[in-house]
Amino acid sequence: MPVAVALAVLVDWAVFLLLFARGFIGGFGTHYVTTPLANWFLGGSVVLVGFAIATNVARGKLALASLLVFGLWVGSEIVA
């Protein structure tokens, strides 16, 4: 389970960075793209935080990574 959670967190980070690099996150006029996507990833990040806390191996690192990406999604929601 820790490996699956770690991969899911890594995918969540990669999606955020990809959307940021392509210009879909950050900046004015991006809310029409960001908001629907961020809603799904925000919910997924909440689930990942719960799973990261539930894992026994590397709990602190996974929880921190999950919380950080959750914060990024929340920030993108606030800006949009």
Residue frames as qw, qx, qy, qz and C-alpha x, y, z in Angstrom:
[[0.000, 0.883, 0.470, 0.000, 0.00, 0.00, 0.00],
 [0.291, -0.768, 0.079, 0.566, 2.77, 2.56, 0.70],
 [0.356, -0.106, 0.597, 0.711, 4.14, 2.10, -2.82],
 [0.141, 0.615, 0.688, 0.359, 0.70, 2.67, -4.36],
 [0.169, -0.912, -0.292, 0.232, 0.17, 5.78, -2.25],
 [0.381, -0.561, 0.298, 0.671, 3.63, 7.07, -3.14],
 [0.301, 0.172, 0.675, 0.651, 2.93, 6.56, -6.85],
 [0.021, 0.789, 0.595, 0.152, -0.44, 8.29, -6.55],
 [0.263, -0.855, -0.071, 0.441, 1.17, 11.27, -4.81],
 [0.390, -0.301, 0.497, 0.714, 3.85, 11.38, -7.50],
 [0.215, 0.463, 0.703, 0.495, 1.19, 11.36, -10.23],
 [0.107, -0.892, -0.424, 0.116, -0.71, 14.14, -8.43],
 [0.332, -0.690, 0.188, 0.615, 2.47, 16.24, -8.32],
 [0.364, -0.024, 0.644, 0.672, 3.21, 15.49, -11.98],
 [0.140, 0.689, 0.652, 0.284, -0.27, 16.52, -13.08],
 [0.176, -0.912, -0.202, 0.312, -0.04, 19.78, -11.15],
 [0.356, -0.546, 0.381, 0.656, 3.38, 20.58, -12.62],
 [0.334, 0.238, 0.721, 0.559, 2.24, 19.65, -16.13],
 [0.060, 0.831, 0.539, 0.122, -0.83, 21.88, -15.92],
 [0.277, -0.849, 0.006, 0.450, 1.31, 24.67, -14.48],
 [0.406, -0.305, 0.535, 0.675, 3.92, 24.32, -17.24],
 [0.243, 0.412, 0.718, 0.505, 1.24, 24.35, -19.96],
 [0.035, -0.138, -0.009, -0.990, -0.26, 27.55, -18.53],
 [0.444, -0.482, -0.646, -0.392, -3.53, 26.11, -17.28],
 [0.576, -0.672, -0.393, 0.249, -2.77, 27.03, -13.66],
 [0.422, -0.499, -0.037, 0.756, -1.72, 30.47, -12.57],
 [0.104, -0.029, 0.361, 0.926, -2.49, 33.73, -14.22],
 [0.424, 0.366, 0.303, -0.771, -5.63, 35.53, -15.17],
 [0.634, 0.368, -0.312, -0.605, -8.14, 33.99, -17.53],
 [0.316, 0.230, -0.919, -0.053, -7.35, 30.40, -16.58],
 [0.421, -0.070, 0.644, -0.634, -10.23, 29.86, -14.19],
 [0.800, 0.234, -0.073, -0.548, -12.43, 28.24, -16.83],
 [0.726, 0.307, -0.616, 0.009, -9.87, 25.44, -17.20],
 [0.165, 0.346, -0.750, 0.539, -8.48, 25.31, -13.69],
 [0.516, -0.224, 0.390, -0.729, -11.64, 25.15, -11.61],
 [0.923, 0.022, -0.106, -0.370, -13.19, 21.90, -12.94],
 [0.742, 0.308, -0.549, 0.232, -9.84, 20.09, -12.97],
 [0.082, 0.408, -0.613, 0.671, -8.77, 21.40, -9.59],
 [0.706, -0.276, 0.187, -0.625, -12.03, 20.28, -8.00],
 [0.962, 0.055, -0.249, -0.096, -11.30, 16.66, -8.96],
 [0.631, 0.333, -0.508, 0.483, -7.65, 16.81, -7.95],
 [0.223, -0.493, 0.416, -0.731, -8.50, 18.61, -4.71],
 [0.867, -0.234, 0.091, -0.430, -10.81, 15.77, -3.72],
 [0.915, 0.200, -0.316, 0.150, -8.22, 13.22, -4.75],
 [0.308, 0.514, -0.512, 0.615, -5.59, 15.00, -2.70],
 [0.551, -0.455, 0.332, -0.615, -7.78, 14.81, 0.39],
 [0.984, -0.047, -0.046, -0.164, -8.11, 11.06, -0.12],
 [0.731, 0.401, -0.398, 0.382, -4.35, 10.75, -0.64],
 [0.092, -0.586, 0.487, -0.641, -3.67, 12.60, 2.61],
 [0.804, -0.311, 0.237, -0.448, -5.86, 10.09, 4.43],
 [0.976, 0.155, -0.140, 0.064, -4.14, 7.12, 2.80],
 [0.466, 0.576, -0.450, 0.498, -0.70, 8.61, 3.45],
 [0.360, -0.547, 0.473, -0.590, -1.46, 8.96, 7.14],
 [0.924, -0.147, 0.146, -0.321, -2.79, 5.39, 7.24],
 [0.824, 0.379, -0.387, 0.164, 0.38, 3.86, 5.79],
 [0.777, -0.604, 0.033, 0.177, 2.98, 2.55, 8.20],
 [0.724, -0.043, 0.212, 0.655, 6.08, 3.00, 6.06],
 [0.286, 0.109, 0.176, 0.936, 7.36, 6.55, 5.47],
 [0.059, -0.752, -0.652, 0.075, 4.20, 8.00, 6.97],
 [0.193, -0.749, -0.097, 0.626, 5.69, 11.43, 7.60],
 [0.181, -0.281, 0.524, 0.783, 7.19, 11.86, 4.15],
 [0.047, 0.386, 0.809, 0.440, 4.09, 10.69, 2.31],
 [0.113, -0.791, -0.558, 0.225, 1.82, 12.82, 4.48],
 [0.191, -0.644, 0.084, 0.736, 4.01, 15.88, 3.94],
 [0.129, -0.057, 0.666, 0.733, 4.11, 15.36, 0.17],
 [0.024, -0.565, -0.795, -0.220, 0.34, 14.88, 0.12],
 [0.157, -0.802, -0.385, 0.429, -0.28, 17.97, 2.22],
 [0.203, -0.467, 0.282, 0.813, 1.99, 20.08, 0.04],
 [0.033, 0.149, 0.727, 0.670, 0.28, 19.10, -3.20],
 [0.109, -0.695, -0.709, 0.052, -3.10, 19.57, -1.49],
 [0.188, -0.711, -0.145, 0.661, -2.00, 23.10, -0.61],
 [0.135, -0.200, 0.523, 0.817, -1.04, 23.75, -4.21],
 [0.039, -0.437, -0.800, -0.409, -4.46, 22.64, -5.43],
 [0.172, -0.769, -0.524, 0.323, -6.17, 24.80, -2.79],
 [0.198, -0.556, 0.126, 0.797, -4.06, 27.76, -3.89],
 [0.074, 0.049, 0.671, 0.736, -4.97, 27.21, -7.51],
 [0.101, -0.639, -0.754, -0.114, -8.65, 27.17, -6.53],
 [0.210, -0.754, -0.299, 0.546, -8.30, 30.42, -4.59],
 [0.177, -0.382, 0.355, 0.835, -6.45, 32.18, -7.41],
 [0.014, 0.251, 0.767, 0.590, -8.86, 30.98, -10.07]]
